[in-house]
Amino acid sequence: MLRKFSSVLALVAAGPAFATGIEITVAGEANGVVTIDLLEDVAPGHVARITALAAAGAYDGVVFHRVIDGFMAQTGDVANGNVNQNYDYRRAGTGGSDQPNLKAEFSDIPFDAGVVGMARSQSPDSANSQFFIMFDAGYFLNGQYTVVGRVTDGADVVQAIKRGHPRSGSIQEGEPDRMEKVVVTE
């Protein structure tokens, strides 16, 4: 009994393992704030990565590099997508963080409008720092990509993100919208 009580006390003293969300201040044509509830019980490894990168300021200034009308807005390339440091529109979307890739944490949560998923290459275990926010339902992604959260406020800001994708021939005119500041919330 004493051992069990000590374990509970240690967990309470340590506090929550993860924050419950992030708040993204979007700059550009889609000025405003987007609040995302992160699902640490569904994808603990991915949520830990997002919150660590957000807390370190790695997402601040990163562009929405792939934005497809009726589908989603993708961001999070901390290696090639930061307008304040290393932005290269030809390479934005090809990088990640300096951390290792993550093992997939697939769930039964459907990709409805407002759902946030982790971007990856063809390998299911290749997610790193990039994520996307769904404009509309995309059920063909179900069970193929890790769901990490849901937009709880600012859906209008998400819908206003400038469309375009440099490598698809749909180049955004002017500067792409960006995550000006990303803050971890509790």
Disulfide bonds with the S-S distance in Angstrom:
none
